[in-house]
């Protein structure tokens, strides 16, 4: 009889992973500690209230379908939903050009729009309007899926030259043309949970 001995994963590789993660955690802490505060929590709360009032005035009689664009739109959608007091439905889609990177790339669709869209008024909810490419293509895709009306609510708009024009229906605050994070926006996949908005320190 042949005996097969199980080979344990070398402990060395686990230690290497721990060292890499430890170094990355230190980088994340340093980015947070050196970042410039752009909008504090109170300012963002006031912005959410303003946008919610505008959305309510426009959509309270249309039974809209809210579509947060994952992952960045999740935080903003939660803030907005808690301030809306009228019938609505929520679903989600996931389209991104970043995928935890610092630079945008081709649009990637982990989750396509669902069949709930046909015949509905849809409110797209996203964290930031940057180059306008992502929201423009998402809007086109949602219209192709049968939405009768597509509006957009964007938490932040970056002050930059855009590659593609896009008219936001409900706009929050303007942010500088820098890498910003917090309130759902991430730095390499982290810091979405912060209640204020920060810009990475310029080097």
C-alpha positions in Angstrom: 0.0 0.0 0.0 1.3 3.4 -0.9 1.0 6.0 1.8 0.4 9.6 0.7 1.7 12.2 3.2 -0.1 15.5 3.2 2.2 18.4 2.6 1.4 21.4 4.8 1.6 24.9 3.3 5.0 26.3 4.3 4.7 28.6 7.2 7.1 30.9 5.5 4.5 32.0 2.8 2.0 32.9 5.6 4.6 35.1 7.2 5.4 36.8 4.0 1.7 37.5 3.4 1.5 38.9 7.0 4.5 41.2 6.4 3.1 42.5 3.1 -0.3 43.2 4.7 1.4 44.9 7.6 3.3 47.2 5.3 0.1 47.9 3.3 -1.7 48.7 6.5 1.0 51.2 7.5 0.7 52.8 4.1 -3.1 53.1 4.6 -2.6 54.7 8.0 0.0 57.2 6.6 -2.3 58.1 3.7 -5.1 58.8 6.2 -2.9 60.8 8.6 -1.4 63.0 6.0 -4.5 63.6 3.9 -6.1 67.0 3.6 -9.7 67.3 4.9 -11.9 68.6 2.1 -15.4 68.3 3.7 -16.2 67.4 7.3 -19.0 65.2 8.4 -21.4 68.0 9.2 -21.0 69.5 5.7 -21.6 66.1 4.1 -24.8 65.6 6.3 -26.1 69.0 5.1 -25.4 68.0 1.4 -27.3 64.7 1.8 -30.3 66.7 3.2 -30.2 69.1 0.3 -30.0 66.3 -2.4 -32.8 64.3 -0.6 -35.1 67.3 -0.7 -34.4 67.8 -4.4 -35.0 64.1 -5.2 -38.2 64.1 -3.1 -39.6 67.1 -5.0 -38.8 65.5 -8.4 -39.5 61.8 -7.8 -42.0 61.4 -5.0 -44.9 60.5 -7.3 -43.0 58.3 -9.7 -42.2 55.1 -7.6 -38.6 55.2 -8.8 -36.1 52.4 -8.9 -32.9 53.4 -7.1 -29.7 51.9 -8.6 -26.5 52.5 -6.6 -23.4 51.9 -8.7 -21.3 49.5 -6.6 -19.2 49.9 -4.8 -18.8 53.6 -4.4 -22.5 54.4 -4.6 -23.4 52.1 -1.7 -22.5 54.6 1.1 -24.3 57.6 -0.7 -27.3 55.5 -1.4 -27.7 54.5 2.3 -27.4 58.2 3.3 -30.0 59.2 0.7 -32.5 56.4 1.3 -32.8 57.2 4.9 -34.0 60.7 4.0 -36.6 59.8 1.4 -40.1 59.3 2.6 -42.0 58.0 -0.4 -42.5 54.7 -2.2 -39.4 53.5 -4.0 -37.6 50.3 -4.9 -33.9 49.5 -4.8 -31.7 47.2 -6.8 -28.0 47.6 -7.8 -25.5 47.3 -10.6 -21.7 47.1 -10.5 -19.6 48.8 -13.1 -16.1 50.2 -12.6 -13.1 51.5 -14.4 -10.8 51.4 -11.3 -11.0 47.9 -9.6 -9.1 49.2 -6.6 -6.5 50.9 -8.8 -5.6 54.6 -8.8 -6.2 55.1 -12.5 -9.3 54.4 -14.6 -9.3 51.7 -17.3 -11.9 50.0 -19.5 -15.4 49.7 -18.1 -15.8 46.3 -16.3 -19.3 44.9 -15.4 -19.3 42.5 -12.5 -23.1 42.9 -12.2 -25.3 43.9 -15.2 -28.6 45.8 -14.7 -31.5 43.5 -13.8 -34.8 43.0 -15.5 -36.5 45.3 -13.0 -35.5 48.3 -15.1 -37.9 47.9 -18.0 -40.6 50.6 -17.9 -39.3 52.3 -14.8 -38.0 55.7 -13.8 -34.5 54.9 -12.6 -32.2 57.0 -10.3 -28.6 56.1 -10.7 -26.6 56.8 -7.5 -22.8 57.2 -7.6 -20.1 58.5 -5.4 -18.2 60.8 -7.9 -18.4 62.3 -11.4 -14.8 62.2 -12.7 -14.3 61.9 -16.4 -18.0 61.2 -17.1 -17.2 58.0 -18.9 -18.6 55.5 -16.4 -21.9 57.2 -15.7 -22.4 58.0 -19.4 -22.0 54.3 -20.4 -24.1 53.1 -17.5 -26.9 55.5 -18.5 -26.8 54.2 -22.0 -26.9 50.6 -20.8 -29.9 51.3 -18.5 -31.8 53.0 -21.3 -31.1 49.9 -23.5 -32.6 47.8 -20.7 -35.9 49.6 -21.1 -35.9 52.4 -18.6 -38.4 55.1 -19.6 -36.4 57.8 -17.7 -32.9 57.8 -16.2 -31.8 60.4 -13.7 -28.6 60.6 -11.7 -27.6 61.6 -8.2 -23.8 62.1 -7.6 -22.3 62.8 -4.2 -19.3 64.6 -5.6 -18.2 66.2 -8.8 -14.5 66.6 -9.6 -13.4 70.0 -10.8 -11.5 68.8 -13.9 -11.7 68.7 -17.7 -13.9 65.8 -18.7 -13.4 63.4 -21.5 -17.1 63.1 -21.9 -19.9 65.5 -21.1 -22.5 64.2 -18.6 -25.3 66.2 -17.1 -25.9 65.2 -13.5 -29.5 65.6 -12.3 -28.8 65.9 -8.6 -25.3 67.1 -7.6 -23.6 67.2 -4.2 -20.3 68.9 -3.5 -17.4 69.8 -5.8 -14.0 68.3 -5.0 -10.6 69.3 -6.3 -8.9 67.5 -9.1 -7.0 65.2 -6.7 -7.4 61.7 -5.5 -10.2 61.9 -2.9 -11.5 59.2 -0.5 -14.1 58.8 2.3 -17.9 58.7 2.2 -17.9 55.7 0.0 -14.9 56.6 -2.1 -11.8 54.5 -1.6 -8.1 54.6 -1.5 -7.0 51.3 -3.1 -10.1 49.6 -1.8 -10.0 51.0 1.7 -11.3 54.1 3.7 -14.8 54.0 2.1 -16.2 54.0 5.7 -15.0 57.5 6.7 -17.8 60.0 7.2 -15.8 62.9 5.8 -14.0 63.5 2.5 -10.2 63.7 2.3 -7.7 64.3 -0.5 -4.4 62.3 -0.6 -1.5 64.6 0.3 0.3 66.0 -2.8 3.9 64.9 -3.1 
